[in-house]
C-alpha cells in the first residue's frame, strides 16, 4: 500500500485508548482553556484523523511562513498550506498566556467541549505584514471578497503553536456515522476491498452526471480497482449545498449508477479553504495518507470565482519536487454532455464545438430546481435531481 506522507506509518493524533482519553478529558477540565476558531477545530479533526500526517500540531509563524513561501517546513518536509491556531488578542487571558498546557474548546459543538489538549510552545503576534504575505502566497490574492482570504483575515493576530492530543472528532462522527471516516479507517476499508490502485474524487458539491463520468473515465484510464468519493463535511461558503443533502444525493447516484464494489463513499471534517492550486496539493497529501494512489484534479479544482486559471490546480503539481508526493494525479478536463457524440465527454477528447454542449450554470440549476422543474436527464439523473429539488424548494419556501 502507498506510504503515508512523510513517514513509514500513519500517526493520527486522536487518543484512541479510552482510559487515557478519559484522563485527558478530566485534566482538560482544570486546564486554562481557549475557544478556538472553526478553522483551527477543523485542522484538529484532520490531525486527529491522520489526514495531516506527519504533523504533530499547529505551526508557529516561522513554520507557516516557510510553508507559504517554499511549500515546505524548515526541516524540508513538503507541506502546501499553513496549519495554524490563530485567535484574537482579547482571548489570550493572563492564565493562558503563561500556561504551558491548555485545553482547546470546540466552537462547532454545543457546550464547547474540549477538542484537544495542547502543549504550548509559543504564543506569537502575527503582524499585518506577515498576515498579508501568508494570504498572498497561499491564496494568490489578498482580496477580502475571496471567502478563504476573508476567513483567514478575520481570525486574529495571536498564533498559538505546539503539539496537540485530539480528544474527539467534533460532531462529524455523530452527524455522519455512515460517511465520516479517518484516514486509518479508509486504509482498512481499502485493504478489505482488496484494492491496490485507488482513485480519489474530491467534492464539496453534489455529483451530476459529468462528475460521475469523470470518475469512470479516471477509473478506466488509471486501471484502478476502485474510487474513493471523498466529500467535505465541514464549513463552506454561503450558498453551497449542506453536507447532509450532498451525502444523500451522492449515495443515491452510486447506488443506482455505479457497479457494485467499485466505490467507497466517505467524508472528512475540514473547512473549505477555496485556495485553488495550494488546496489541490493539500488534497493530494491527505488522499495519500488515506491510501489512495491517484487523485482526480479537474478544472478549477478547489477554486472559487475568478481567482484561478482553469488548470492552475494541475500545473502546480509540475512545480513541486518529484519526490514531494507518492500519489499521482489524474488530470481531468471539463466534462459535458455533447449532443453530437450523444454522450458525456471530456472536452479535450471531443471533436465538437461549444454550441454542441449542454451547459447549465449553477444559478440556472438552482432556479430550475427551486421552481420544481426537472433537470435534463443528460445533466443529472432524475433520482438525484429529486433530492436536490426537495432541498431547494424547502429553501425557497423559507425565504
RAPETA-V170111 format. One record per residue. RES is the residue in three letters. SS is DSSP state (@ for helix, = for strand, . for the rest). Layout:
# RAPETA-V170111
[[RES,SS] [RES,SS]]
This chain:
# RAPETA-V170111
[[UNK,.] [UNK,.] [UNK,.] [UNK,.] [UNK,.] [UNK,.] [UNK,.] [UNK,.] [UNK,.] [UNK,.] [UNK,.] [UNK,.] [UNK,.] [UNK,=] [UNK,.] [UNK,.] [UNK,.] [UNK,@] [UNK,@] [UNK,@] [UNK,@] [UNK,@] [UNK,@] [UNK,@] [UNK,@] [UNK,@] [UNK,@] [UNK,@] [UNK,@] [UNK,.] [UNK,.] [UNK,=] [UNK,=] [UNK,=] [UNK,=] [UNK,.] [UNK,.] [UNK,@] [UNK,@] [UNK,@] [UNK,@] [UNK,@] [UNK,@] [UNK,@] [UNK,@] [UNK,@] [UNK,@] [UNK,@] [UNK,@] [UNK,.] [UNK,.] [UNK,.] [UNK,.] [UNK,.] [UNK,.] [UNK,.] [UNK,=] [UNK,=] [UNK,.] [UNK,.] [UNK,@] [UNK,@] [UNK,@] [UNK,@] [UNK,@] [UNK,@] [UNK,@] [UNK,@] [UNK,@] [UNK,@] [UNK,.] [UNK,=] [UNK,.] [UNK,.] [UNK,.] [UNK,.] [UNK,.] [UNK,=] [UNK,.] [UNK,.] [UNK,.] [UNK,.] [UNK,.] [UNK,.] [UNK,.] [UNK,=] [UNK,=] [UNK,.] [UNK,@] [UNK,@] [UNK,@] [UNK,.] [UNK,.] [UNK,@] [UNK,@] [UNK,@] [UNK,@] [UNK,.] [UNK,.] [UNK,.] [UNK,=] [UNK,=] [UNK,=] [UNK,=] [UNK,=] [UNK,.] [UNK,.] [UNK,.] [UNK,.] [UNK,.] [UNK,.] [UNK,.] [UNK,.] [UNK,=] [UNK,=] [UNK,=] [UNK,=] [UNK,=] [UNK,=] [UNK,.] [UNK,.] [UNK,=] [UNK,=] [UNK,=] [UNK,=] [UNK,.] [UNK,.] [UNK,@] [UNK,@] [UNK,@] [UNK,@] [UNK,@] [UNK,@] [UNK,@] [UNK,@] [UNK,@] [UNK,@] [UNK,@] [UNK,@] [UNK,.] [UNK,.] [UNK,.] [UNK,.] [UNK,.] [UNK,.] [UNK,.] [UNK,@] [UNK,@] [UNK,@] [UNK,@] [UNK,@] [UNK,@] [UNK,@] [UNK,.] [UNK,.] [UNK,.] [UNK,.] [UNK,=] [UNK,=] [UNK,=] [UNK,=] [UNK,=] [UNK,=] [UNK,=] [UNK,=] [UNK,=] [UNK,.] [UNK,.] [UNK,.] [UNK,.] [UNK,.] [UNK,@] [UNK,@] [UNK,@] [UNK,@] [UNK,.] [UNK,.] [UNK,.] [UNK,.] [UNK,=] [UNK,.] [UNK,.] [UNK,@] [UNK,@] [UNK,@] [UNK,@] [UNK,@] [UNK,@] [UNK,@] [UNK,@] [UNK,@] [UNK,@] [UNK,@] [UNK,.] [UNK,.] [UNK,.] [UNK,.] [UNK,=] [UNK,=] [UNK,=] [UNK,=] [UNK,=] [UNK,=] [UNK,.] [UNK,.] [UNK,.] [UNK,.] [UNK,.] [UNK,@] [UNK,@] [UNK,@] [UNK,@] [UNK,@] [UNK,@] [UNK,@] [UNK,@] [UNK,@] [UNK,@] [UNK,@] [UNK,@] [UNK,@] [UNK,@] [UNK,.] [UNK,.] [UNK,.] [UNK,=] [UNK,=] [UNK,=] [UNK,=] [UNK,=] [UNK,=] [UNK,=] [UNK,.] [UNK,.] [UNK,.] [UNK,.] [UNK,.] [UNK,.] [UNK,.] [UNK,.] [UNK,.] [UNK,.] [UNK,@] [UNK,@] [UNK,@] [UNK,@] [UNK,@] [UNK,@] [UNK,@] [UNK,@] [UNK,@] [UNK,@] [UNK,@] [UNK,@] [UNK,@] [UNK,@] [UNK,@] [UNK,.] [UNK,.] [UNK,.] [UNK,.] [UNK,.] [UNK,=] [UNK,=] [UNK,=] [UNK,=] [UNK,=] [UNK,=] [UNK,.] [UNK,.] [UNK,.] [UNK,.] [UNK,.] [UNK,.] [UNK,.] [UNK,.] [UNK,@] [UNK,@] [UNK,@] [UNK,@] [UNK,@] [UNK,@] [UNK,@] [UNK,@] [UNK,@] [UNK,@] [UNK,@] [UNK,@] [UNK,@] [UNK,.] [UNK,.] [UNK,.] [UNK,.] [UNK,=] [UNK,=] [UNK,=] [UNK,=] [UNK,.] [UNK,.] [UNK,.] [UNK,.] [UNK,.] [UNK,.] [UNK,.] [UNK,.] [UNK,.] [UNK,.] [UNK,.] [UNK,.] [UNK,.] [UNK,.] [UNK,@] [UNK,@] [UNK,@] [UNK,@] [UNK,@] [UNK,@] [UNK,@] [UNK,.] [UNK,.] [UNK,.] [UNK,.] [UNK,.] [UNK,.] [UNK,.] [UNK,.] [UNK,.] [UNK,=] [UNK,=] [UNK,=] [UNK,=] [UNK,.] [UNK,.] [UNK,.] [UNK,=] [UNK,=] [UNK,=] [UNK,=] [UNK,.] [UNK,.] [UNK,.] [UNK,.] [UNK,=] [UNK,=] [UNK,=] [UNK,=] [UNK,@] [UNK,@] [UNK,@] [UNK,.] [UNK,.] [UNK,.] [UNK,.] [UNK,@] [UNK,@] [UNK,@] [UNK,=] [UNK,=] [UNK,.] [UNK,.] [UNK,.] [UNK,@] [UNK,@] [UNK,@] [UNK,@] [UNK,@] [UNK,@] [UNK,@] [UNK,@] [UNK,@] [UNK,.] [UNK,.] [UNK,.] [UNK,.] [UNK,.] [UNK,.] [UNK,.] [UNK,.] [UNK,.] [UNK,.] [UNK,.] [UNK,@] [UNK,@] [UNK,@] [UNK,@] [UNK,@] [UNK,@] [UNK,@] [UNK,@] [UNK,@] [UNK,@] [UNK,@] [UNK,@] [UNK,@] [UNK,@] [UNK,@] [UNK,@] [UNK,@] [UNK,.]]
